[in-house]
Amino acid sequence: MLNDALFSQMLLAQEAVQISFRLNGLLALLAGILILLIPRLLNFIVAIYLILIGLIEVFGLRI
């Protein structure tokens, strides 16, 4: 029983990491495209990206 509980917790932790990486990748892709299309927005895009990633990491958000 203990092994089953540990295994299920490991699976849940693995899913959270994968979801987090997907979100980071999506944000990075969107930021890159916007920078290519509108280079003047570079400062704002970088600032918003860093704020979003910071909030996700600090509060441990899982989306």
Biopython code that builds the backbone (N, CA, C, O; Angstrom):
import numpy as np
from Bio.PDB.StructureBuilder import StructureBuilder

atoms = [
    (1, "MET", "N", (0.816, -1.204, 0.000)),
    (1, "MET", "CA", (0.000, 0.000, 0.000)),
    (1, "MET", "C", (0.858, 1.265, 0.000)),
    (1, "MET", "O", (0.546, 2.240, -0.684)),
    (2, "LEU", "N", (1.927, 1.234, 0.767)),
    (2, "LEU", "CA", (2.788, 2.406, 0.838)),
    (2, "LEU", "C", (3.409, 2.711, -0.520)),
    (2, "LEU", "O", (3.527, 3.873, -0.908)),
    (3, "ASN", "N", (3.800, 1.677, -1.232)),
    (3, "ASN", "CA", (4.392, 1.878, -2.546)),
    (3, "ASN", "C", (3.389, 2.465, -3.525)),
    (3, "ASN", "O", (3.750, 3.302, -4.352)),
    (4, "ASP", "N", (2.125, 2.034, -3.444)),
    (4, "ASP", "CA", (1.092, 2.570, -4.330)),
    (4, "ASP", "C", (0.870, 4.061, -4.077)),
    (4, "ASP", "O", (0.734, 4.839, -5.021)),
    (5, "ALA", "N", (0.835, 4.454, -2.815)),
    (5, "ALA", "CA", (0.628, 5.861, -2.479)),
    (5, "ALA", "C", (1.809, 6.700, -2.951)),
    (5, "ALA", "O", (1.624, 7.790, -3.492)),
    (6, "LEU", "N", (3.004, 6.199, -2.749)),
    (6, "LEU", "CA", (4.202, 6.915, -3.183)),
    (6, "LEU", "C", (4.234, 7.042, -4.702)),
    (6, "LEU", "O", (4.578, 8.099, -5.231)),
    (7, "PHE", "N", (3.881, 5.981, -5.394)),
    (7, "PHE", "CA", (3.869, 5.991, -6.853)),
    (7, "PHE", "C", (2.853, 7.001, -7.383)),
    (7, "PHE", "O", (3.143, 7.726, -8.334)),
    (8, "SER", "N", (1.660, 7.055, -6.776)),
    (8, "SER", "CA", (0.644, 7.999, -7.246)),
    (8, "SER", "C", (1.072, 9.439, -6.983)),
    (8, "SER", "O", (0.782, 10.324, -7.787)),
    (9, "GLN", "N", (1.762, 9.687, -5.864)),
    (9, "GLN", "CA", (2.258, 11.037, -5.593)),
    (9, "GLN", "C", (3.330, 11.430, -6.600)),
    (9, "GLN", "O", (3.389, 12.583, -7.028)),
    (10, "MET", "N", (4.174, 10.484, -6.980)),
    (10, "MET", "CA", (5.214, 10.768, -7.965)),
    (10, "MET", "C", (4.596, 11.106, -9.317)),
    (10, "MET", "O", (5.080, 11.993, -10.020)),
    (11, "LEU", "N", (3.532, 10.401, -9.680)),
    (11, "LEU", "CA", (2.861, 10.684, -10.944)),
    (11, "LEU", "C", (2.247, 12.080, -10.935)),
    (11, "LEU", "O", (2.335, 12.807, -11.925)),
    (12, "LEU", "N", (1.626, 12.455, -9.820)),
    (12, "LEU", "CA", (1.027, 13.784, -9.724)),
    (12, "LEU", "C", (2.099, 14.865, -9.811)),
    (12, "LEU", "O", (1.895, 15.881, -10.475)),
    (13, "ALA", "N", (3.217, 14.665, -9.161)),
    (13, "ALA", "CA", (4.298, 15.645, -9.204)),
    (13, "ALA", "C", (4.847, 15.767, -10.624)),
    (13, "ALA", "O", (5.170, 16.869, -11.068)),
    (14, "GLN", "N", (4.954, 14.667, -11.327)),
    (14, "GLN", "CA", (5.476, 14.689, -12.687)),
    (14, "GLN", "C", (4.532, 15.458, -13.606)),
    (14, "GLN", "O", (4.991, 16.209, -14.466)),
    (15, "GLU", "N", (3.230, 15.285, -13.441)),
    (15, "GLU", "CA", (2.264, 16.007, -14.264)),
    (15, "GLU", "C", (2.372, 17.505, -14.038)),
    (15, "GLU", "O", (2.292, 18.274, -14.996)),
    (16, "ALA", "N", (2.551, 17.939, -12.800)),
    (16, "ALA", "CA", (2.647, 19.357, -12.494)),
    (16, "ALA", "C", (3.873, 19.971, -13.171)),
    (16, "ALA", "O", (3.803, 21.087, -13.686)),
    (17, "VAL", "N", (4.968, 19.264, -13.173)),
    (17, "VAL", "CA", (6.184, 19.770, -13.812)),
    (17, "VAL", "C", (5.972, 19.896, -15.309)),
    (17, "VAL", "O", (6.371, 20.899, -15.901)),
    (18, "GLN", "N", (5.362, 18.917, -15.927)),
    (18, "GLN", "CA", (5.134, 18.967, -17.359)),
    (18, "GLN", "C", (4.212, 20.124, -17.732)),
    (18, "GLN", "O", (4.449, 20.803, -18.731)),
    (19, "ILE", "N", (3.182, 20.354, -16.955)),
    (19, "ILE", "CA", (2.258, 21.445, -17.233)),
    (19, "ILE", "C", (2.971, 22.779, -17.079)),
    (19, "ILE", "O", (2.772, 23.684, -17.888)),
    (20, "SER", "N", (3.788, 22.907, -16.061)),
    (20, "SER", "CA", (4.531, 24.141, -15.841)),
    (20, "SER", "C", (5.467, 24.433, -17.010)),
    (20, "SER", "O", (5.554, 25.575, -17.461)),
    (21, "PHE", "N", (6.169, 23.410, -17.504)),
    (21, "PHE", "CA", (7.067, 23.610, -18.625)),
    (21, "PHE", "C", (6.294, 23.985, -19.877)),
    (21, "PHE", "O", (6.772, 24.801, -20.665)),
    (22, "ARG", "N", (5.140, 23.428, -20.078)),
    (22, "ARG", "CA", (4.338, 23.778, -21.243)),
    (22, "ARG", "C", (3.922, 25.240, -21.193)),
    (22, "ARG", "O", (3.948, 25.935, -22.209)),
    (23, "LEU", "N", (3.539, 25.703, -20.008)),
    (23, "LEU", "CA", (3.123, 27.094, -19.861)),
    (23, "LEU", "C", (4.296, 28.026, -20.129)),
    (23, "LEU", "O", (4.148, 29.024, -20.833)),
    (24, "ASN", "N", (5.457, 27.707, -19.573)),
    (24, "ASN", "CA", (6.645, 28.527, -19.824)),
    (24, "ASN", "C", (6.971, 28.565, -21.308)),
    (24, "ASN", "O", (7.283, 29.627, -21.846)),
    (25, "GLY", "N", (6.904, 27.430, -21.969)),
    (25, "GLY", "CA", (7.188, 27.374, -23.397)),
    (25, "GLY", "C", (6.199, 28.181, -24.204)),
    (25, "GLY", "O", (6.577, 28.869, -25.153)),
    (26, "LEU", "N", (4.942, 28.102, -23.836)),
    (26, "LEU", "CA", (3.905, 28.857, -24.541)),
    (26, "LEU", "C", (4.121, 30.356, -24.376)),
    (26, "LEU", "O", (4.006, 31.115, -25.338)),
    (27, "LEU", "N", (4.433, 30.777, -23.158)),
    (27, "LEU", "CA", (4.689, 32.198, -22.928)),
    (27, "LEU", "C", (5.917, 32.674, -23.699)),
    (27, "LEU", "O", (5.914, 33.767, -24.266)),
    (28, "ALA", "N", (6.960, 31.858, -23.718)),
    (28, "ALA", "CA", (8.182, 32.231, -24.441)),
    (28, "ALA", "C", (7.914, 32.327, -25.939)),
    (28, "ALA", "O", (8.396, 33.249, -26.598)),
    (29, "LEU", "N", (7.157, 31.391, -26.473)),
    (29, "LEU", "CA", (6.827, 31.411, -27.898)),
    (29, "LEU", "C", (6.014, 32.651, -28.255)),
    (29, "LEU", "O", (6.296, 33.320, -29.249)),
    (30, "LEU", "N", (5.025, 32.948, -27.456)),
    (30, "LEU", "CA", (4.194, 34.130, -27.693)),
    (30, "LEU", "C", (5.029, 35.408, -27.604)),
    (30, "LEU", "O", (4.888, 36.299, -28.442)),
    (31, "ALA", "N", (5.889, 35.502, -26.602)),
    (31, "ALA", "CA", (6.740, 36.683, -26.445)),
    (31, "ALA", "C", (7.673, 36.834, -27.639)),
    (31, "ALA", "O", (7.857, 37.946, -28.134)),
    (32, "GLY", "N", (8.263, 35.746, -28.108)),
    (32, "GLY", "CA", (9.160, 35.800, -29.253)),
    (32, "GLY", "C", (8.468, 36.267, -30.518)),
    (32, "GLY", "O", (9.016, 37.070, -31.273)),
    (33, "ILE", "N", (7.282, 35.771, -30.745)),
    (33, "ILE", "CA", (6.524, 36.172, -31.941)),
    (33, "ILE", "C", (6.172, 37.657, -31.877)),
    (33, "ILE", "O", (6.303, 38.376, -32.867)),
    (34, "LEU", "N", (5.725, 38.111, -30.705)),
    (34, "LEU", "CA", (5.374, 39.524, -30.568)),
    (34, "LEU", "C", (6.587, 40.427, -30.755)),
    (34, "LEU", "O", (6.480, 41.498, -31.353)),
    (35, "ILE", "N", (7.742, 39.998, -30.243)),
    (35, "ILE", "CA", (8.959, 40.799, -30.409)),
    (35, "ILE", "C", (9.340, 40.883, -31.888)),
    (35, "ILE", "O", (9.762, 41.937, -32.362)),
    (36, "LEU", "N", (9.193, 39.781, -32.610)),
    (36, "LEU", "CA", (9.499, 39.817, -34.043)),
    (36, "LEU", "C", (8.544, 40.721, -34.805)),
    (36, "LEU", "O", (8.957, 41.436, -35.718)),
    (37, "LEU", "N", (7.273, 40.693, -34.435)),
    (37, "LEU", "CA", (6.281, 41.493, -35.146)),
    (37, "LEU", "C", (6.358, 42.974, -34.780)),
    (37, "LEU", "O", (6.224, 43.841, -35.643)),
    (38, "ILE", "N", (6.573, 43.256, -33.498)),
    (38, "ILE", "CA", (6.584, 44.642, -33.026)),
    (38, "ILE", "C", (7.789, 44.833, -32.098)),
    (38, "ILE", "O", (7.644, 44.734, -30.879)),
    (39, "PRO", "N", (8.962, 45.103, -32.650)),
    (39, "PRO", "CA", (10.181, 45.211, -31.830)),
    (39, "PRO", "C", (10.126, 46.304, -30.755)),
    (39, "PRO", "O", (10.828, 46.212, -29.748)),
    (40, "ARG", "N", (9.305, 47.325, -30.959)),
    (40, "ARG", "CA", (9.218, 48.413, -29.968)),
    (40, "ARG", "C", (8.634, 47.927, -28.640)),
    (40, "ARG", "O", (8.831, 48.564, -27.605)),
    (41, "LEU", "N", (7.928, 46.819, -28.667)),
    (41, "LEU", "CA", (7.302, 46.306, -27.445)),
    (41, "LEU", "C", (8.233, 45.421, -26.612)),
    (41, "LEU", "O", (7.799, 44.818, -25.630)),
    (42, "LEU", "N", (9.492, 45.341, -26.992)),
    (42, "LEU", "CA", (10.425, 44.424, -26.329)),
    (42, "LEU", "C", (10.449, 44.619, -24.819)),
    (42, "LEU", "O", (10.348, 43.639, -24.080)),
    (43, "ASN", "N", (10.578, 45.846, -24.341)),
    (43, "ASN", "CA", (10.652, 46.090, -22.896)),
    (43, "ASN", "C", (9.395, 45.608, -22.177)),
    (43, "ASN", "O", (9.482, 44.977, -21.124)),
    (44, "PHE", "N", (8.232, 45.906, -22.743)),
    (44, "PHE", "CA", (6.986, 45.514, -22.107)),
    (44, "PHE", "C", (6.797, 44.000, -22.118)),
    (44, "PHE", "O", (6.356, 43.414, -21.129)),
    (45, "ILE", "N", (7.130, 43.376, -23.232)),
    (45, "ILE", "CA", (6.969, 41.929, -23.339)),
    (45, "ILE", "C", (7.872, 41.212, -22.347)),
    (45, "ILE", "O", (7.439, 40.275, -21.677)),
    (46, "VAL", "N", (9.121, 41.645, -22.249)),
    (46, "VAL", "CA", (10.053, 41.013, -21.312)),
    (46, "VAL", "C", (9.586, 41.227, -19.880)),
    (46, "VAL", "O", (9.637, 40.302, -19.069)),
    (47, "ALA", "N", (9.135, 42.425, -19.561)),
    (47, "ALA", "CA", (8.671, 42.719, -18.210)),
    (47, "ALA", "C", (7.452, 41.863, -17.848)),
    (47, "ALA", "O", (7.400, 41.292, -16.759)),
    (48, "ILE", "N", (6.491, 41.774, -18.738)),
    (48, "ILE", "CA", (5.285, 40.973, -18.474)),
    (48, "ILE", "C", (5.648, 39.498, -18.338)),
    (48, "ILE", "O", (5.133, 38.811, -17.455)),
    (49, "TYR", "N", (6.530, 39.008, -19.205)),
    (49, "TYR", "CA", (6.964, 37.610, -19.144)),
    (49, "TYR", "C", (7.623, 37.317, -17.800)),
    (49, "TYR", "O", (7.307, 36.317, -17.155)),
    (50, "LEU", "N", (8.534, 38.184, -17.380)),
    (50, "LEU", "CA", (9.231, 37.953, -16.116)),
    (50, "LEU", "C", (8.281, 38.012, -14.925)),
    (50, "LEU", "O", (8.425, 37.237, -13.980)),
    (51, "ILE", "N", (7.320, 38.917, -14.961)),
    (51, "ILE", "CA", (6.337, 39.003, -13.878)),
    (51, "ILE", "C", (5.492, 37.738, -13.819)),
    (51, "ILE", "O", (5.267, 37.192, -12.739)),
    (52, "LEU", "N", (5.018, 37.262, -14.979)),
    (52, "LEU", "CA", (4.195, 36.053, -14.994)),
    (52, "LEU", "C", (4.965, 34.833, -14.495)),
    (52, "LEU", "O", (4.444, 34.065, -13.686)),
    (53, "ILE", "N", (6.187, 34.648, -14.962)),
    (53, "ILE", "CA", (6.991, 33.508, -14.526)),
    (53, "ILE", "C", (7.302, 33.630, -13.040)),
    (53, "ILE", "O", (7.277, 32.635, -12.315)),
    (54, "GLY", "N", (7.592, 34.835, -12.586)),
    (54, "GLY", "CA", (7.853, 35.043, -11.160)),
    (54, "GLY", "C", (6.656, 34.686, -10.304)),
    (54, "GLY", "O", (6.809, 34.027, -9.276)),
    (55, "LEU", "N", (5.465, 35.109, -10.707)),
    (55, "LEU", "CA", (4.250, 34.782, -9.948)),
    (55, "LEU", "C", (4.001, 33.274, -9.928)),
    (55, "LEU", "O", (3.623, 32.714, -8.899)),
    (56, "ILE", "N", (4.214, 32.632, -11.057)),
    (56, "ILE", "CA", (4.011, 31.182, -11.130)),
    (56, "ILE", "C", (4.963, 30.467, -10.188)),
    (56, "ILE", "O", (4.559, 29.544, -9.481)),
    (57, "GLU", "N", (6.222, 30.881, -10.170)),
    (57, "GLU", "CA", (7.216, 30.225, -9.328)),
    (57, "GLU", "C", (7.006, 30.536, -7.844)),
    (57, "GLU", "O", (7.086, 29.634, -7.010)),
    (58, "VAL", "N", (6.740, 31.794, -7.508)),
    (58, "VAL", "CA", (6.617, 32.189, -6.106)),
    (58, "VAL", "C", (5.406, 31.548, -5.459)),
    (58, "VAL", "O", (5.495, 31.043, -4.340)),
    (59, "PHE", "N", (4.283, 31.561, -6.144)),
    (59, "PHE", "CA", (3.057, 31.028, -5.564)),
    (59, "PHE", "C", (2.797, 29.571, -5.930)),
    (59, "PHE", "O", (1.796, 28.994, -5.505)),
    (60, "GLY", "N", (3.678, 28.983, -6.702)),
    (60, "GLY", "CA", (3.534, 27.578, -7.065)),
    (60, "GLY", "C", (2.263, 27.296, -7.835)),
    (60, "GLY", "O", (1.621, 26.267, -7.624)),
    (61, "LEU", "N", (1.898, 28.192, -8.716)),
    (61, "LEU", "CA", (0.654, 28.029, -9.478)),
    (61, "LEU", "C", (0.766, 26.866, -10.447)),
    (61, "LEU", "O", (1.811, 26.657, -11.064)),
    (62, "ARG", "N", (-0.300, 26.122, -10.575)),
    (62, "ARG", "CA", (-0.366, 25.026, -11.532)),
    (62, "ARG", "C", (-1.557, 25.265, -12.426)),
    (62, "ARG", "O", (-2.697, 25.331, -11.969)),
    (63, "ILE", "N", (-1.280, 25.391, -13.688)),
    (63, "ILE", "CA", (-2.372, 25.690, -14.638)),
    (63, "ILE", "C", (-2.523, 24.521, -15.586)),
    (63, "ILE", "O", (-3.380, 24.550, -16.470)),
]
sb = StructureBuilder()
sb.init_structure("model")
sb.init_model(0)
sb.init_chain("A")
sb.init_seg("    ")
for serial, (resi, resn, name, xyz) in enumerate(atoms, 1):
    if name == "N":
        sb.init_residue(resn, " ", resi, " ")
    sb.init_atom(name, np.array(xyz, "f"), 0.0, 1.0, " ", f" {name:<3s}", serial, name[0])
structure = sb.get_structure()
